[in-house]
Amino acid sequence: MNEENKGRLTLPTDVDMVEETIRLKELLQADAFRDCDGTQMPKELLNQNVKIYATYYTTRNDNAWAMKNPEEIQQEYLISDPITARSNTLSIKLMQGFHTEQLKVNTIDSPKRWWEVIDRTTGKVLPSEQWEYDAASGEVTLQSIPYHVYTVSFLAFLIWDPVHMYNSITNDWKSSPHQLTYDVRQPKTQKYVKEKLKKWCEENPHVDVVRFTTFFHQFTLTFDKQKREKYVEWFGYSASVSPYILEQFEKWAGYTFRPEFIVDQGYHNSTFRVPSKEFLDFIEFQQIEVSKLAKELVDIVHSYNKEAMMFLGDHWIGTEPFGKYFANIGLDAVVGSVGDGVTLRMISDIQGVTYTEGRLLPYFFPDVFKEGGDPIGEAKDNWIKARRAILRSPLDRIGYGGYLKLAKEWPGFIEEIQKVVDEFRQIHENTQGTKAYTAPFKVGILNCWGNLRRWMANQVHHALWYREIYSYVGVIECLSGMPLDVEFITFEEIKKGISPEMKVIINVGDAYTSWSGGDNWKDEKVVCAIRQFVDNGGGFIGVGEPSACQYEGQFFQLRDVLGVDREMGFSISTDKYNEMDKNHFILEDIVGEINFGEGKSRIYAYGENYQILNMDGKYSRLVVNEYGKGRSVYFSGLPYSPQNCRILLRAIYYAAHEEKEMKKFYVSNVDTEVSAYEKTGRIAVINNCNAPRQTELYIHGERKEYLSMCPMEMRWLSF
Amino acid sequence: MNEENKGRLTLPTDVDMVEETIRLKELLQADAFRDCDGTQMPKELLNQNVKIYATYYTTRNDNAWAMKNPEEIQQEYLISDPITARSNTLSIKLMQGFHTEQLKVNTIDSPKRWWEVIDRTTGKVLPSEQWEYDAASGEVTLQSIPYHVYTVSFLAFLIWDPVHMYNSITNDWKSSPHQLTYDVRQPKTQKYVKEKLKKWCEENPHVDVVRFTTFFHQFTLTFDKQKREKYVEWFGYSASVSPYILEQFEKWAGYTFRPEFIVDQGYHNSTFRVPSKEFLDFIEFQQIEVSKLAKELVDIVHSYNKEAMMFLGDHWIGTEPFGKYFANIGLDAVVGSVGDGVTLRMISDIQGVTYTEGRLLPYFFPDVFKEGGDPIGEAKDNWIKARRAILRSPLDRIGYGGYLKLAKEWPGFIEEIQKVVDEFRQIHENTQGTKAYTAPFKVGILNCWGNLRRWMANQVHHALWYREIYSYVGVIECLSGMPLDVEFITFEEIKKGISPEMKVIINVGDAYTSWSGGDNWKDEKVVCAIRQFVDNGGGFIGVGEPSACQYEGQFFQLRDVLGVDREMGFSISTDKYNEMDKNHFILEDIVGEINFGEGKSRIYAYGENYQILNMDGKYSRLVVNEYGKGRSVYFSGLPYSPQNCRILLRAIYYAAHEEKEMKKFYVSNVDTEVSAYEKTGRIAVINNCNAPRQTELYIHGERKEYLSMCPMEMRWLSF
């Protein structure tokens, strides 16, 4: 066995798995063990010459403290169901639809100060003398106008930690008591938690890595009466509030806080909403405060010669790794769950830590390791997507989570992850920490969030498939494994000037979402900046409803650049004579039908410089356009698939006017990809498909090899 | 032959068809002859004891007059292509994209007074000193901001009548000179046209019916460089303008006219646009003036003991039959083209005339009567749709148009129309002018246009199929043959109060169009009126994007009433647990799949009182909801089909709480329908399908007959 072919791997364990853990450690050459929510580190494993990770909960797992300090339990802004009045008074039951074991109305802090009753028919806030809360009935009674709709925004305590609740439900934990939360930002708890961490470090000398899960504020996750998920927003700030924090925010921001800044008409500032100035202020404030306090905990860990690792998830609100303040925390490492290429890049692209670790799927939980489940298939799919992203931006380590017992007992599963671990180590061996070749220009994803949500664009919940987004996330997923430097940029940045290194700007999403941009497209500075950029030779790629915002006779505000607009009903009377011509550089490799997913319909070509490459009846799905010296490409949708990766790659090189550069390192078969490491002289060809493939390898524009690839194969060659 | 079985039929003729016309007159028992655009009435037919119709053009067919009075040629407001500036000056070629044989820039009236240059990036009008028009180059040169988009709104003369141009192109008339237009509203032409009409009446004593085609203003119809249709709007007012008229309008309205009132960002006030106050004012003004002047021409015709008939089409702008001033014209008759049930009701529902006549399809033109054409199939389809509407609201007469020669020479075609004519006469014979049974409540179609566009809702061009609308027009088409009194009502009327006779309100269309209603749904009076109506027992039916307008956390503003909303991306984080239950009154007769057409996607059920009857994946397509004492039904789309007629019929009876009334007169097979005439004791069962059908007939709730129907059969029974 090669010297390199060991380490870089973390295994979960449990008290009943001592023997097995040692056997698997040897088999897989693991160099770290970890515990999980629901498992414990057996003492017998502490002398195994591996690093020991300990999951550390800063905000839960101490019900005694929480019960003693009920006013410092974490809080969340909730909005009641919108209720239609039928007379001049209306009573709204606040907890209707929520699970009362998870959330409890906060009656400690003054409702009149912190709540808001809104007439949603007019958008007006009710004066506080027009409503009363009755704690006994749990109802707000208000003076209503008949047939107007009202909501109550209110504060509730998180009396069951959402992740503990999720894990309890998923694993059917009957006996474990509900873990209450406490808010580390508040003075008593803050002091207590710091002391407790010190004490814990002292009592756990064998622990090498404190794995914070995570710091202080849980992403938004609420459950309904039937304990089903009611609302989930992986980026949500709704549960990061308390009067204590909000009063500080008011001082910092210089204006009065309103609950509406958080409940946002009931959309809870989903990342799909164009963020309000006030919400962006709140994010900024929270990130400043959370990073400061997190640093204090990390410093404590360091003072005991332990490493501090952060889990990217759970209570990660305020610590977003691509935020401005993250590096100040001083963490040694970040670990996160890898659902696909995009979520891998979320971790591997993080700056300001010594190393990154990816927890591969599947998690060893009984929701997958059950009759009818397919953990091996999941592991394969996951690895195909992760591998191509690792080749572009490597993680330093990988690992698994959950109950080792489940994995061990599933026939063939350990063999499957053995292959994964082996390929992962091959990548490090061949690349020696050098970067893969990337095209000599940058690509920018333009949306309202920019780098703060790097590799997080167009997503709802971490790596979950949603019908509404897969045709857009596909673009980001394709990019996660491409030989391209990708930046995520905001409209504010665009207005300040576009970097000369940037050759292609991409805008992807549904109209009026933060991803498309909404009213930003009415901003003359935005449209002029992009028109000038393209006119002077830049490339623009739009997917779905790019630059969409109904205004002054256009729906796509960059209709002139894109060569397409969307028929919204107002211009049906205008005849369109769209005809298809498939003959184009972008489609040269493409044989089969193109999958546009749930792409937008009613797209028509516009102007005189377009070429339509794909149509749906009389409407278009793929259109290129010349604009001055520049070019644009429009896709109605682009779900992830190996073929769509290729189409997008070609579209980017075309838009950048860099067609000649494309075959510097290239493989002919669309199911295969190539990564070249010029410093080590090594090249990897991967087959992204679970079937054999033939492919030609081009180096510096010339055909060098004809390769027969096994299913899922990764082959290394020298050049 | 029954005495009734004659008459009520108009045939076209031509100079080369004397013998044939006489033969067909006898065969079909026609009682009127007509000429057409491109044909002439032969003298030999004037003694055939039939009424003679003469097509009369008030605005064309007199190039000598037009050329002598170029300033009184008709005008149209056009908008240039939107052009993006790349520097500080920009030149826009006005006629780019238009056909210069049809339209010519008006340089007689001051451009600075009547034109408008708009920066479409900011929406601001350019001061007139910042642009100049150069007649030689045909360009407006303006001071621009780089990368802003500009348009020029300008006046052009209609130097080729659009319908004459259309007919010339369609029939490949090479030799006939382009017919110029002239504007009868202007003083010199008005005087001339009146005198000419008198003279014409004197010179044509044999003419019984003057068929005006039509009065003064052509609907909007422009052609592009290649003589292809560029823009068509059957309801368009863009070609009804001139400085002479606009100065009168300014006095009447009390405010300054702006070209933008007409060009409307380039959408030219398509009926799909929520009409501006100014455009509604302009319509009102034009209808007042046109009806006054039309009356003068009708009076002249009457003074010669001739009848005045109006063709519903061509130059019909200002004479819309459901407008407030139409009856004042004093016409004897209206004739119009019947494309389907909806367009039939457009004619047969007209009040204020003595009789109505429908020109059935196909028109005897070479675009249908050609190799590969199917005139018999078109005649059958047309009749199936027309017949069910005639049974509800009969026309007095039918007729055909075009070249009789083409019809005569097509094998089997005359036999087909013989059947049609025979069935048409049977209807009159059996109904004796009495009205068919209708349900004991009214149904209202709610949109921005109301009764002014009765049976014209959701349509682009007269009876033409468009992919964007067929899923909505289907609702109106279904209604055109149903046993229901249908009203078309506006939001303004809703706010004033809903008639107690009205039991169901229907709102159909795409978000932000005039048919759905756009910002009207932010009006608290509108939503409260409908909520109260339904709460008190009314029914509401929404199709597509009813009550849609993103505002205060809702997309469908009547989400509470409808029990559905549409996912626009902002609430993907909110879990939806929608489950289907098909067991419902509405679907009792329905066996096969339901066709929702190009219905809206991403519809989810909302609230606690819904039942989902049809789903598309996790989203819904057909949902019912209970709201107080009332009910609602939501369809994602409803194209016309016999099955969808039945589903809609049941939905309406359900929404109205009138399920028990439904089987007063009823047939079981969805491809069949029944009409009952209580005063004559006759009942018609029709088979709307070109195949045999078995159906059970219910009268007063009881099964009375089991009928075996031939393809397309109409059977009359007594009860």
Boltz contact constraints between the chains, C-beta under 6 A:
constraints:
  - contact:
      token1: [A, 84]
      token2: [B, 560]
      max_distance: 6.0
  - contact:
      token1: [A, 120]
      token2: [B, 552]
      max_distance: 6.0
  - contact:
      token1: [A, 121]
      token2: [B, 524]
      max_distance: 6.0
  - contact:
      token1: [A, 122]
      token2: [B, 524]
      max_distance: 6.0
  - contact:
      token1: [A, 123]
      token2: [B, 552]
      max_distance: 6.0
  - contact:
      token1: [A, 147]
      token2: [B, 528]
      max_distance: 6.0
  - contact:
      token1: [A, 147]
      token2: [B, 531]
      max_distance: 6.0
  - contact:
      token1: [A, 147]
      token2: [B, 532]
      max_distance: 6.0
  - contact:
      token1: [A, 229]
      token2: [B, 575]
      max_distance: 6.0
  - contact:
      token1: [A, 230]
      token2: [B, 575]
      max_distance: 6.0
  - contact:
      token1: [A, 231]
      token2: [B, 573]
      max_distance: 6.0
  - contact:
      token1: [A, 231]
      token2: [B, 574]
      max_distance: 6.0
  - contact:
      token1: [A, 232]
      token2: [B, 573]
      max_distance: 6.0
  - contact:
      token1: [A, 233]
      token2: [B, 573]
      max_distance: 6.0
  - contact:
      token1: [A, 265]
      token2: [B, 552]
      max_distance: 6.0
  - contact:
      token1: [A, 265]
      token2: [B, 553]
      max_distance: 6.0
  - contact:
      token1: [A, 266]
      token2: [B, 553]
      max_distance: 6.0
  - contact:
      token1: [A, 267]
      token2: [B, 570]
      max_distance: 6.0
  - contact:
      token1: [A, 270]
      token2: [B, 570]
      max_distance: 6.0
  - contact:
      token1: [A, 270]
      token2: [B, 573]
      max_distance: 6.0
  - contact:
      token1: [A, 272]
      token2: [B, 569]
      max_distance: 6.0
  - contact:
      token1: [A, 272]
      token2: [B, 570]
      max_distance: 6.0
  - contact:
      token1: [A, 273]
      token2: [B, 570]
      max_distance: 6.0
  - contact:
      token1: [A, 460]
      token2: [B, 572]
      max_distance: 6.0
  - contact:
      token1: [A, 460]
      token2: [B, 573]
      max_distance: 6.0
  - contact:
      token1: [A, 466]
      token2: [B, 572]
      max_distance: 6.0
  - contact:
      token1: [A, 468]
      token2: [B, 572]
      max_distance: 6.0
  - contact:
      token1: [A, 510]
      token2: [B, 569]
      max_distance: 6.0
  - contact:
      token1: [A, 513]
      token2: [B, 569]
      max_distance: 6.0
  - contact:
      token1: [A, 524]
      token2: [B, 121]
      max_distance: 6.0
  - contact:
      token1: [A, 524]
      token2: [B, 122]
      max_distance: 6.0
  - contact:
      token1: [A, 528]
      token2: [B, 147]
      max_distance: 6.0
  - contact:
      token1: [A, 531]
      token2: [B, 147]
      max_distance: 6.0
  - contact:
      token1: [A, 532]
      token2: [B, 147]
      max_distance: 6.0
  - contact:
      token1: [A, 552]
      token2: [B, 120]
      max_distance: 6.0
  - contact:
      token1: [A, 552]
      token2: [B, 123]
      max_distance: 6.0
  - contact:
      token1: [A, 552]
      token2: [B, 265]
      max_distance: 6.0
  - contact:
      token1: [A, 553]
      token2: [B, 265]
      max_distance: 6.0
  - contact:
      token1: [A, 553]
      token2: [B, 266]
      max_distance: 6.0
  - contact:
      token1: [A, 560]
      token2: [B, 84]
      max_distance: 6.0
  - contact:
      token1: [A, 569]
      token2: [B, 272]
      max_distance: 6.0
  - contact:
      token1: [A, 569]
      token2: [B, 510]
      max_distance: 6.0
  - contact:
      token1: [A, 569]
      token2: [B, 513]
      max_distance: 6.0
  - contact:
      token1: [A, 570]
      token2: [B, 267]
      max_distance: 6.0
  - contact:
      token1: [A, 570]
      token2: [B, 270]
      max_distance: 6.0
  - contact:
      token1: [A, 570]
      token2: [B, 272]
      max_distance: 6.0
  - contact:
      token1: [A, 570]
      token2: [B, 273]
      max_distance: 6.0
  - contact:
      token1: [A, 572]
      token2: [B, 460]
      max_distance: 6.0
  - contact:
      token1: [A, 572]
      token2: [B, 466]
      max_distance: 6.0
  - contact:
      token1: [A, 572]
      token2: [B, 468]
      max_distance: 6.0
  - contact:
      token1: [A, 573]
      token2: [B, 231]
      max_distance: 6.0
  - contact:
      token1: [A, 573]
      token2: [B, 232]
      max_distance: 6.0
  - contact:
      token1: [A, 573]
      token2: [B, 233]
      max_distance: 6.0
  - contact:
      token1: [A, 573]
      token2: [B, 270]
      max_distance: 6.0
  - contact:
      token1: [A, 573]
      token2: [B, 460]
      max_distance: 6.0
  - contact:
      token1: [A, 574]
      token2: [B, 231]
      max_distance: 6.0
  - contact:
      token1: [A, 575]
      token2: [B, 229]
      max_distance: 6.0
  - contact:
      token1: [A, 575]
      token2: [B, 230]
      max_distance: 6.0
